[in-house]
Amino acid sequence: MPSPLDNPIWHALHTEHSHFAVDAGLARRYPAAIGPLSGMAHPSPHSLESLRALAGPSGRLALFLEEPLAATPGWSLTSGWTLERAELLSQMVAAGQPDSDQDPHFGPGDGPPLRPLTADDVPQMLVLAELTEPGPFRERTHELGAFFGIFEGDHLVAMAGQRLHLPHYVEVSAVCTHPEARGRGYARMLIQAVLREIHQGGKTPFLHVLADNHSAIRVYQTLGFTLRRNLHLAVLKNER
């Protein structure tokens, strides 16, 4: 049986995140202030036209597809779209409970100052995301779920949070660390914080990572993630 995880953006925008959905019938997207993530019910010429209405003139959208876009009937580079980026993604799921002995440290103590992030932290979140490019991150992306950050002094140097929400799953996303703060285990601690939050809500964590990012995949595997399947990232620009 097909799983909602085979078309996660579409299903998130029809279920847990339906209140965010900008709807064009056969396609839906998140508001531009949240990001370019979009989904189609089924890839087809009609769905691509619905997608065009969501993109707007010269607009860009990002999709997760089961097959490369070239396999979509009616798709071609002369159809009014430019394929600006195509990447293979690994979709990973963490079905087990996290190790409680590895829970991150909150509050004063020996660990770094890790805390939930709020709307007041958005300016620093945007700066960190622009520097590290963990994926699309806009001024309202933090509204998608819980985010946690680690600070050195008053400066946010690492963060991780939640993105797609489906009835039984929540996506881990925006995992990033400032280049000058890498090698200190911050990403691992933040992912553990996000995992704990997801498990406490009775859901299963999943994530997407570039299939050739082997170092990140190894970290995710040590945290209990296993490969579920591959998906295809397509970033499209509307040329009409």
Contacts in CASP RR format, 6 or more apart in sequence:
PFRMAT RR
TARGET T0000
AUTHOR 0000-0000-0000
METHOD contacts of the structure
MODEL  1
MPSPLDNPIWHALHTEHSHFAVDAGLARRYPAAIGPLSGMAHPSPHSLES
LRALAGPSGRLALFLEEPLAATPGWSLTSGWTLERAELLSQMVAAGQPDS
DQDPHFGPGDGPPLRPLTADDVPQMLVLAELTEPGPFRERTHELGAFFGI
FEGDHLVAMAGQRLHLPHYVEVSAVCTHPEARGRGYARMLIQAVLREIHQ
GGKTPFLHVLADNHSAIRVYQTLGFTLRRNLHLAVLKNER
4 11 0 8 1.000
4 15 0 8 1.000
4 166 0 8 1.000
4 167 0 8 1.000
4 168 0 8 1.000
4 169 0 8 1.000
5 11 0 8 1.000
5 91 0 8 1.000
5 93 0 8 1.000
5 166 0 8 1.000
5 169 0 8 1.000
5 206 0 8 1.000
5 228 0 8 1.000
5 229 0 8 1.000
6 66 0 8 1.000
6 229 0 8 1.000
6 231 0 8 1.000
7 39 0 8 1.000
7 64 0 8 1.000
7 66 0 8 1.000
8 64 0 8 1.000
8 91 0 8 1.000
8 164 0 8 1.000
8 166 0 8 1.000
8 169 0 8 1.000
8 171 0 8 1.000
8 206 0 8 1.000
9 28 0 8 1.000
9 37 0 8 1.000
9 38 0 8 1.000
9 39 0 8 1.000
9 63 0 8 1.000
9 64 0 8 1.000
9 164 0 8 1.000
10 28 0 8 1.000
10 39 0 8 1.000
10 40 0 8 1.000
10 41 0 8 1.000
11 166 0 8 1.000
12 164 0 8 1.000
12 165 0 8 1.000
12 166 0 8 1.000
13 20 0 8 1.000
13 21 0 8 1.000
13 28 0 8 1.000
13 29 0 8 1.000
13 30 0 8 1.000
13 39 0 8 1.000
14 21 0 8 1.000
14 28 0 8 1.000
15 165 0 8 1.000
15 166 0 8 1.000
15 167 0 8 1.000
16 165 0 8 1.000
16 166 0 8 1.000
16 167 0 8 1.000
17 30 0 8 1.000
17 144 0 8 1.000
17 164 0 8 1.000
17 165 0 8 1.000
20 30 0 8 1.000
20 31 0 8 1.000
20 34 0 8 1.000
20 143 0 8 1.000
20 144 0 8 1.000
21 28 0 8 1.000
21 29 0 8 1.000
21 30 0 8 1.000
22 28 0 8 1.000
22 29 0 8 1.000
22 30 0 8 1.000
22 31 0 8 1.000
22 54 0 8 1.000
24 50 0 8 1.000
24 51 0 8 1.000
24 53 0 8 1.000
24 54 0 8 1.000
25 41 0 8 1.000
25 50 0 8 1.000
26 40 0 8 1.000
26 41 0 8 1.000
26 42 0 8 1.000
26 44 0 8 1.000
26 46 0 8 1.000
26 47 0 8 1.000
26 50 0 8 1.000
26 51 0 8 1.000
27 38 0 8 1.000
27 39 0 8 1.000
27 40 0 8 1.000
27 41 0 8 1.000
27 47 0 8 1.000
27 48 0 8 1.000
27 50 0 8 1.000
27 51 0 8 1.000
27 53 0 8 1.000
27 54 0 8 1.000
28 38 0 8 1.000
28 39 0 8 1.000
28 54 0 8 1.000
29 36 0 8 1.000
29 37 0 8 1.000
29 38 0 8 1.000
29 39 0 8 1.000
29 51 0 8 1.000
29 54 0 8 1.000
29 61 0 8 1.000
30 36 0 8 1.000
30 37 0 8 1.000
30 38 0 8 1.000
31 140 0 8 1.000
32 138 0 8 1.000
33 138 0 8 1.000
33 139 0 8 1.000
33 140 0 8 1.000
34 138 0 8 1.000
34 140 0 8 1.000
34 141 0 8 1.000
34 143 0 8 1.000
34 144 0 8 1.000
35 136 0 8 1.000
35 137 0 8 1.000
35 138 0 8 1.000
35 140 0 8 1.000
35 141 0 8 1.000
36 60 0 8 1.000
36 61 0 8 1.000
36 62 0 8 1.000
36 136 0 8 1.000
36 235 0 8 1.000
37 61 0 8 1.000
37 62 0 8 1.000
37 63 0 8 1.000
37 136 0 8 1.000
37 163 0 8 1.000
37 164 0 8 1.000
38 51 0 8 1.000
38 54 0 8 1.000
38 55 0 8 1.000
38 61 0 8 1.000
38 62 0 8 1.000
38 63 0 8 1.000
39 51 0 8 1.000
39 63 0 8 1.000
39 64 0 8 1.000
40 47 0 8 1.000
40 48 0 8 1.000
40 50 0 8 1.000
40 51 0 8 1.000
40 63 0 8 1.000
41 47 0 8 1.000
43 65 0 8 1.000
43 67 0 8 1.000
43 69 0 8 1.000
43 71 0 8 1.000
43 72 0 8 1.000
43 73 0 8 1.000
43 75 0 8 1.000
44 72 0 8 1.000
44 73 0 8 1.000
44 74 0 8 1.000
45 73 0 8 1.000
45 74 0 8 1.000
45 75 0 8 1.000
45 79 0 8 1.000
48 72 0 8 1.000
48 74 0 8 1.000
48 75 0 8 1.000
48 79 0 8 1.000
48 81 0 8 1.000
51 61 0 8 1.000
51 63 0 8 1.000
51 236 0 8 1.000
52 81 0 8 1.000
52 238 0 8 1.000
52 240 0 8 1.000
54 61 0 8 1.000
55 61 0 8 1.000
55 236 0 8 1.000
55 237 0 8 1.000
55 238 0 8 1.000
56 238 0 8 1.000
57 238 0 8 1.000
57 240 0 8 1.000
58 237 0 8 1.000
58 238 0 8 1.000
58 239 0 8 1.000
59 237 0 8 1.000
59 238 0 8 1.000
60 84 0 8 1.000
60 235 0 8 1.000
60 236 0 8 1.000
60 237 0 8 1.000
60 238 0 8 1.000
61 235 0 8 1.000
61 236 0 8 1.000
61 238 0 8 1.000
62 136 0 8 1.000
62 233 0 8 1.000
62 234 0 8 1.000
62 235 0 8 1.000
62 236 0 8 1.000
63 69 0 8 1.000
63 233 0 8 1.000
63 234 0 8 1.000
63 236 0 8 1.000
64 89 0 8 1.000
64 208 0 8 1.000
64 231 0 8 1.000
64 232 0 8 1.000
64 233 0 8 1.000
65 72 0 8 1.000
65 231 0 8 1.000
65 232 0 8 1.000
65 233 0 8 1.000
65 234 0 8 1.000
66 231 0 8 1.000
66 232 0 8 1.000
67 232 0 8 1.000
68 86 0 8 1.000
68 232 0 8 1.000
68 234 0 8 1.000
69 75 0 8 1.000
69 83 0 8 1.000
69 86 0 8 1.000
69 232 0 8 1.000
69 234 0 8 1.000
69 236 0 8 1.000
75 81 0 8 1.000
77 83 0 8 1.000
80 238 0 8 1.000
80 239 0 8 1.000
80 240 0 8 1.000
81 236 0 8 1.000
81 237 0 8 1.000
81 238 0 8 1.000
81 239 0 8 1.000
82 236 0 8 1.000
82 237 0 8 1.000
82 239 0 8 1.000
83 234 0 8 1.000
83 235 0 8 1.000
83 236 0 8 1.000
84 235 0 8 1.000
84 236 0 8 1.000
84 237 0 8 1.000
85 233 0 8 1.000
85 234 0 8 1.000
85 235 0 8 1.000
86 232 0 8 1.000
86 233 0 8 1.000
86 234 0 8 1.000
86 235 0 8 1.000
87 210 0 8 1.000
87 211 0 8 1.000
87 232 0 8 1.000
87 233 0 8 1.000
88 210 0 8 1.000
88 211 0 8 1.000
88 212 0 8 1.000
88 230 0 8 1.000
88 231 0 8 1.000
88 232 0 8 1.000
88 233 0 8 1.000
89 208 0 8 1.000
89 209 0 8 1.000
89 210 0 8 1.000
89 211 0 8 1.000
89 230 0 8 1.000
89 231 0 8 1.000
89 232 0 8 1.000
89 233 0 8 1.000
90 208 0 8 1.000
90 209 0 8 1.000
90 210 0 8 1.000
90 211 0 8 1.000
90 217 0 8 1.000
90 227 0 8 1.000
90 230 0 8 1.000
91 206 0 8 1.000
91 207 0 8 1.000
91 208 0 8 1.000
91 227 0 8 1.000
91 228 0 8 1.000
91 229 0 8 1.000
91 230 0 8 1.000
91 231 0 8 1.000
92 206 0 8 1.000
92 207 0 8 1.000
92 208 0 8 1.000
92 209 0 8 1.000
92 217 0 8 1.000
92 220 0 8 1.000
92 225 0 8 1.000
92 226 0 8 1.000
92 227 0 8 1.000
92 228 0 8 1.000
93 169 0 8 1.000
93 204 0 8 1.000
93 205 0 8 1.000
93 206 0 8 1.000
93 225 0 8 1.000
93 226 0 8 1.000
93 228 0 8 1.000
94 195 0 8 1.000
94 204 0 8 1.000
94 205 0 8 1.000
94 206 0 8 1.000
94 220 0 8 1.000
94 223 0 8 1.000
94 224 0 8 1.000
94 225 0 8 1.000
94 226 0 8 1.000
95 204 0 8 1.000
95 226 0 8 1.000
96 224 0 8 1.000
97 199 0 8 1.000
98 192 0 8 1.000
98 195 0 8 1.000
98 196 0 8 1.000
98 199 0 8 1.000
98 223 0 8 1.000
98 224 0 8 1.000
102 188 0 8 1.000
102 192 0 8 1.000
103 192 0 8 1.000
103 193 0 8 1.000
103 196 0 8 1.000
104 114 0 8 1.000
104 148 0 8 1.000
104 189 0 8 1.000
104 190 0 8 1.000
104 192 0 8 1.000
104 193 0 8 1.000
104 196 0 8 1.000
105 111 0 8 1.000
105 112 0 8 1.000
105 114 0 8 1.000
105 189 0 8 1.000
106 114 0 8 1.000
106 115 0 8 1.000
107 113 0 8 1.000
107 114 0 8 1.000
107 115 0 8 1.000
112 150 0 8 1.000
112 151 0 8 1.000
112 152 0 8 1.000
112 184 0 8 1.000
112 186 0 8 1.000
112 189 0 8 1.000
113 150 0 8 1.000
113 151 0 8 1.000
113 153 0 8 1.000
114 148 0 8 1.000
114 149 0 8 1.000
114 150 0 8 1.000
114 189 0 8 1.000
114 190 0 8 1.000
114 193 0 8 1.000
115 148 0 8 1.000
115 149 0 8 1.000
115 151 0 8 1.000
116 146 0 8 1.000
116 147 0 8 1.000
116 148 0 8 1.000
116 149 0 8 1.000
117 125 0 8 1.000
117 142 0 8 1.000
117 147 0 8 1.000
117 148 0 8 1.000
117 149 0 8 1.000
117 156 0 8 1.000
117 159 0 8 1.000
118 142 0 8 1.000
119 142 0 8 1.000
121 142 0 8 1.000
121 147 0 8 1.000
121 149 0 8 1.000
121 156 0 8 1.000
122 139 0 8 1.000
122 142 0 8 1.000
124 155 0 8 1.000
124 156 0 8 1.000
125 137 0 8 1.000
125 141 0 8 1.000
125 142 0 8 1.000
125 147 0 8 1.000
125 156 0 8 1.000
125 159 0 8 1.000
126 137 0 8 1.000
126 138 0 8 1.000
126 139 0 8 1.000
127 156 0 8 1.000
128 156 0 8 1.000
128 157 0 8 1.000
128 158 0 8 1.000
128 159 0 8 1.000
128 176 0 8 1.000
128 178 0 8 1.000
129 135 0 8 1.000
129 137 0 8 1.000
129 174 0 8 1.000
129 176 0 8 1.000
130 137 0 8 1.000
131 178 0 8 1.000
131 179 0 8 1.000
132 176 0 8 1.000
132 177 0 8 1.000
132 178 0 8 1.000
132 179 0 8 1.000
133 176 0 8 1.000
134 173 0 8 1.000
134 174 0 8 1.000
134 175 0 8 1.000
134 176 0 8 1.000
135 173 0 8 1.000
135 174 0 8 1.000
137 174 0 8 1.000
141 163 0 8 1.000
141 174 0 8 1.000
144 162 0 8 1.000
144 163 0 8 1.000
144 164 0 8 1.000
144 165 0 8 1.000
144 173 0 8 1.000
145 161 0 8 1.000
145 162 0 8 1.000
145 163 0 8 1.000
145 165 0 8 1.000
145 170 0 8 1.000
146 161 0 8 1.000
146 162 0 8 1.000
146 194 0 8 1.000
146 197 0 8 1.000
147 159 0 8 1.000
147 160 0 8 1.000
147 161 0 8 1.000
147 162 0 8 1.000
147 174 0 8 1.000
148 159 0 8 1.000
148 160 0 8 1.000
148 161 0 8 1.000
148 190 0 8 1.000
148 193 0 8 1.000
148 194 0 8 1.000
148 197 0 8 1.000
149 156 0 8 1.000
149 158 0 8 1.000
149 159 0 8 1.000
149 160 0 8 1.000
149 190 0 8 1.000
150 156 0 8 1.000
150 157 0 8 1.000
150 158 0 8 1.000
150 159 0 8 1.000
150 181 0 8 1.000
150 186 0 8 1.000
150 189 0 8 1.000
150 190 0 8 1.000
151 157 0 8 1.000
152 181 0 8 1.000
155 178 0 8 1.000
157 177 0 8 1.000
157 178 0 8 1.000
157 180 0 8 1.000
157 181 0 8 1.000
157 186 0 8 1.000
158 176 0 8 1.000
158 177 0 8 1.000
158 178 0 8 1.000
158 181 0 8 1.000
158 186 0 8 1.000
158 187 0 8 1.000
158 190 0 8 1.000
159 174 0 8 1.000
159 175 0 8 1.000
159 176 0 8 1.000
159 190 0 8 1.000
160 172 0 8 1.000
160 173 0 8 1.000
160 174 0 8 1.000
160 175 0 8 1.000
160 176 0 8 1.000
160 187 0 8 1.000
160 190 0 8 1.000
160 191 0 8 1.000
160 193 0 8 1.000
160 194 0 8 1.000
161 172 0 8 1.000
161 173 0 8 1.000
161 174 0 8 1.000
161 175 0 8 1.000
161 190 0 8 1.000
161 194 0 8 1.000
162 170 0 8 1.000
162 171 0 8 1.000
162 172 0 8 1.000
162 173 0 8 1.000
162 194 0 8 1.000
162 197 0 8 1.000
162 198 0 8 1.000
163 171 0 8 1.000
163 172 0 8 1.000
163 173 0 8 1.000
163 174 0 8 1.000
164 170 0 8 1.000
164 171 0 8 1.000
164 173 0 8 1.000
165 171 0 8 1.000
168 203 0 8 1.000
168 204 0 8 1.000
169 203 0 8 1.000
169 204 0 8 1.000
169 205 0 8 1.000
169 206 0 8 1.000
170 198 0 8 1.000
170 203 0 8 1.000
170 204 0 8 1.000
170 205 0 8 1.000
170 206 0 8 1.000
171 205 0 8 1.000
171 206 0 8 1.000
171 207 0 8 1.000
171 208 0 8 1.000
172 191 0 8 1.000
172 194 0 8 1.000
172 195 0 8 1.000
172 198 0 8 1.000
172 205 0 8 1.000
172 206 0 8 1.000
172 207 0 8 1.000
173 207 0 8 1.000
173 208 0 8 1.000
175 187 0 8 1.000
175 190 0 8 1.000
175 191 0 8 1.000
175 216 0 8 1.000
176 187 0 8 1.000
177 183 0 8 1.000
177 186 0 8 1.000
177 187 0 8 1.000
187 219 0 8 1.000
188 219 0 8 1.000
188 222 0 8 1.000
188 223 0 8 1.000
191 219 0 8 1.000
191 220 0 8 1.000
191 223 0 8 1.000
192 223 0 8 1.000
194 205 0 8 1.000
195 205 0 8 1.000
195 223 0 8 1.000
198 204 0 8 1.000
198 205 0 8 1.000
199 205 0 8 1.000
205 225 0 8 1.000
206 228 0 8 1.000
207 220 0 8 1.000
207 225 0 8 1.000
208 231 0 8 1.000
208 233 0 8 1.000
209 216 0 8 1.000
209 217 0 8 1.000
209 220 0 8 1.000
210 216 0 8 1.000
211 230 0 8 1.000
END
